[in-house]
Amino acid sequence: MLAYIARRIVYVIPIVISVALVCFLLVHITPGDPLVAVLPADASQELAAQLRAAYGFDRPLPVQFGLWLLRALHGDLGNSIATGRPVLAEVMRAVGNTVTLAIAAAVIGFTMGILLGLIAGYFRETWIDKVATSFAIAGVSVPHYWLGMVLVIIFSVQLNWLPAVGAGPNGSNSWAWDWAHLKYLVLPAITTSVIPMGIVTRTVRALTGDILSQDFVEALRAKGLHERGVFRHVIKNAAPTALAVMGLQLGYMLGGSILIETVFSWPGSGFLLNSAIFQRDLPLLQGTILILALFFVFLNLLVDIAQAAIDPRIKRG
Amino acid sequence: MRIKKTTRAALIVALALTTAAAWPRAVSAETVLRIGMTAADIPRTLGQPDQGFEGNRFTGLTMYDALTGWDLSSAEKPSVVIPGLATEWKVDDADKTKWTFKLRPGVTFHDGTPFNADAVVWNVEKVLKQDAPQFDPSQVGVTASRMPTLASAKKIDDMTVELTTKEPDSFLPINLTNLFMASPAKWQHFYDKAEGADAKAKSQAAWTAFAKDAAGTGPWKMASFTPRERLELVKNANYWDKARVPKVDKMVLLPMPEANARTAALLSGQVDWVEAPAPDALPELKQRGFKLYANEQPHVWPWQFSRVEGSPWNDIRVRKAANLCVDREGLKDGLLAGLMVPASGTFEPGHPWRGKPSFEIKYDKAAAQKLMQEAGFGPSKKLTVKIQTSASGSGQMQPLPMNEYLQQALAECYFDVKLDVIEWNTLFTNWRRGAKDPSANGSNATNVTYAAMDPFFALVRFLQSGMAPPVSNNWGFINEPKFDELVKKARQTFDPAARDAALAELHAASVDDAAFLYVAHDVGPRAMSPKVTGVIQPKSWFIDFSPVSIQ
């Protein structure tokens, strides 16, 4: 197992460097001036040249990449052009808020998804299956930003039960897991959870149906194993694939949703990316994309290891 | 007697208890005004805000003062420049590049240190003197471009400074509204504590710390700051202008870039005031008793014509025809639900820089068609023009529907309008490159809205031939000797009334020349709870929060 983990970690290194290169290049090939946040269009050429030099944008692209990578390896992602604040602190604070949202959404989405998927798979082709599947299809089909707006109109504007925007009565700095703060989380978490809920439902339904039709299940039943025991076997067999799907979904959620976080003014990584994109804040954009990509890479690593732990056949492959 | 004494004692105790119970409540009855901004982040708090004039509105004019300021006290009169931290100023009679500014006595920064000539010199040097310890490149762009001729500052005595410009420039007092005075002592405190490999790194660290715990001289003091989430300002009870000491105790600024989210926050009572509510929600807001405010802003939504060789806009009849062919009232009442003021120039009647143009910009389709026919066009021979625009962007209002409205309107005057829609930041960058650059993609007009707060931004950068790309924003390469002469005259006229008259002459000449297709002025719509009172929305990008109360 240790050799397997070591091998997977070695695979991660070239991926990380490629991710860094791709995110650097993607950000630099987009049109627009990287100094637009601090340099109005009416600034003189002399001033523009002075600032370009001050921020290092007058250097060749490979030099800029090398310097950026070197600093990044030392944990310094530079400072935001627009705000002057260190990028790493900005990104980590935003990621922390997105993790809070993602965990809440994962709890809702995965619990509902597993439950509905198992029920639908177990009662396949019955009305119960149809109801559960309808939920799943609605979950993946409804535009989540639209759903977010509808929830806000109903629960914030009309009923006044829950706050419409923000991450706590005094911002995310003073976040606590009490109702005064959790009520800010309810609507964005529900909105974020609908897609993973739909995907997990469909995956678990398909897996359950598939496993239940296999010969070993028949054999278990023929041996007289009670239905609860059969069910346990079904869950164990479905778990690796379901786990991989949930891992990917958690990765997406940890990446933050620009649309949901903007609709709810939730100060997470999606909100930060939105701001960085519109301000052409290259260091912030690069740093945010890099950190999110790394999250994805390491989450996949953890999922691989978890799968191998559950299903020993995987590490032999 | 004994009973009486007991009763009296009991009454005194009861009174004392009641008072004691009521006292903390009275003390803690803090009034708080919560505002949803359109910005996605809190504008920079270190003295020179980013995010354009919304930045100045929320983190500039609130926490800081400049040597000169804007009169924001009236919704009817134009907002003009008034004394700020300088009480008076004059240009040197012999050398028109030297100005003397007398400073306001008795002003202190929020950290208690005095405002004086040293502070002014320090603040000028933070953006102009590259070897000054406090020089901060991140503040230079948004400041130096707004006071393009300021060169240096020198202390004469504690309460007098001399400012020098690169060339004679009567606009300096107007430009200085953009240079906010931060506390040098507070910055020095952070600098002394900062860790860094060199002076530059220490300086940057000091500015980062200053932004979190800033000190200016303004009517509001920074209380707490959570980046990208909220800025809390408390009233500066010791503000030097007693008439402008804020009426509410605290103001909370919240970034909410999405219009529907802002509106929902207002409707659900999470905020008391939102900037630019969702237009679709206006009827509901009105119906639920929310107050709506709007007023003409110094903003222009134009088409800026290319005047390079071969451009169809070189014919003044074509330029005038376009200006006469647009039903601006129809645009206002239909598409924009009343949220615009029809533009008949950069400045409207009543403004000191309006002047008396002889060409009246209005809707007169017959006159427009006649002009086009005189220019050789008609129903069977349409004039094709191409306009570069964006799908969104700061100040662009609703660029696509508005341009499509113009496309339809101008079709009736024998124009065939093609739209080249590109991303906002790219359009903005192209603005600086000009009509001759390949980035114009064959367009012969560009649709970038502009702020018209001061003469340089409103007129000079577009009309003076020397401002053609790459120098500034004369995108279309206008080259009219008359404009150049009038710019020079305005810049070198130092009596304020005479300077305003010269600017009015320049503006009138630009309208007579139909230098732009003038379409609309934005009105800066705001919606607020009925609890909010005392709001005066001036004809400005800015607003004074000091007289605002909340019940």
Contacts between the chains, C-beta under 8 A, distances in Angstrom:
chain1	res1	chain2	res2	distance
A	31	B	423	6.5
A	31	B	425	7.2
A	31	B	426	4.4
A	31	B	429	7.3
A	32	B	423	7.2
A	32	B	425	3.6
A	32	B	426	5.4
A	32	B	428	7.7
A	32	B	429	5.5
A	33	B	425	7.3
A	33	B	429	4.9
A	35	B	141	6.9
A	36	B	425	5.7
A	36	B	428	6.7
A	36	B	429	7.0
A	37	B	50	5.9
A	38	B	50	6.6
A	38	B	137	7.7
A	38	B	138	5.4
A	38	B	140	7.7
A	38	B	141	4.2
A	38	B	142	6.3
A	39	B	141	3.9
A	39	B	142	8.0
A	39	B	145	7.6
A	40	B	141	6.4
A	40	B	142	6.6
A	40	B	145	5.0
A	40	B	146	7.8
A	41	B	428	5.4
A	41	B	429	7.1
A	41	B	431	5.1
A	41	B	432	4.9
A	41	B	448	7.8
A	41	B	473	6.3
A	42	B	145	5.4
A	42	B	432	7.8
A	42	B	457	7.0
A	42	B	461	5.6
A	42	B	472	5.4
A	42	B	473	5.3
A	43	B	141	5.6
A	43	B	144	7.3
A	43	B	145	4.0
A	44	B	144	8.0
A	44	B	145	6.9
A	44	B	148	6.6
A	44	B	471	6.8
A	44	B	472	7.3
A	45	B	470	5.3
A	45	B	471	6.7
A	47	B	140	6.7
A	47	B	141	6.6
A	47	B	144	5.6
A	47	B	145	6.3
A	50	B	130	7.9
A	50	B	137	7.5
A	50	B	140	7.2
A	51	B	137	5.7
A	51	B	140	6.5
A	51	B	141	5.6
A	54	B	137	3.9
A	55	B	137	7.1
A	79	B	204	7.2
A	79	B	208	7.8
A	81	B	138	7.2
A	82	B	41	7.2
A	82	B	44	7.7
A	82	B	50	5.7
A	83	B	41	6.8
A	83	B	44	6.2
A	83	B	50	7.6
A	83	B	211	7.7
A	83	B	227	6.9
A	84	B	44	7.2
A	84	B	46	7.5
A	84	B	136	8.0
A	84	B	138	5.0
A	84	B	204	7.1
A	84	B	207	6.2
A	84	B	208	5.9
A	84	B	211	6.8
A	85	B	208	6.2
A	85	B	211	7.6
A	85	B	227	6.3
A	86	B	208	7.5
A	90	B	227	6.8
A	90	B	228	7.7
A	93	B	227	7.4
A	94	B	228	7.5
A	149	B	260	5.8
A	149	B	264	7.8
A	152	B	260	7.8
A	152	B	261	7.5
A	152	B	264	4.7
A	152	B	268	7.8
A	153	B	264	6.9
A	156	B	264	5.7
A	156	B	267	7.7
A	156	B	268	4.1
A	156	B	270	7.8
A	157	B	264	5.4
A	157	B	267	4.5
A	157	B	268	5.3
A	160	B	268	5.9
A	160	B	269	7.0
A	163	B	268	6.9
A	163	B	270	5.6
A	164	B	261	6.7
A	164	B	264	4.0
A	164	B	265	4.9
A	164	B	267	7.8
A	164	B	268	4.7
A	164	B	270	5.8
A	165	B	36	7.9
A	165	B	254	7.8
A	165	B	256	6.1
A	165	B	261	5.1
A	165	B	262	8.0
A	165	B	264	7.0
A	165	B	265	4.8
A	165	B	270	6.4
A	166	B	229	7.6
A	166	B	254	7.1
A	166	B	265	7.8
A	166	B	270	6.9
A	167	B	229	6.9
A	170	B	226	8.0
A	170	B	230	7.5
A	171	B	226	4.1
A	171	B	229	4.1
A	171	B	230	4.8
A	172	B	226	7.1
A	172	B	229	6.2
A	173	B	226	4.9
A	173	B	229	7.5
A	262	B	257	6.3
A	262	B	258	5.0
A	262	B	261	7.3
A	263	B	258	5.9
A	263	B	260	7.3
A	263	B	261	5.6
A	264	B	261	6.8
A	265	B	254	7.3
A	265	B	255	7.0
A	265	B	256	5.0
A	265	B	257	7.8
A	265	B	258	7.2
A	265	B	261	5.6
A	265	B	265	7.7
A	267	B	228	5.2
A	267	B	229	5.0
A	271	B	40	7.4
A	271	B	228	7.1
A	272	B	228	6.9
A	274	B	40	6.3
A	274	B	257	7.3
A	275	B	40	4.1
A	275	B	41	5.3
A	275	B	228	7.0
A	275	B	257	7.7
A	278	B	40	6.6
A	278	B	425	7.8
A	279	B	40	7.8
A	279	B	41	7.9
A	280	B	425	5.7
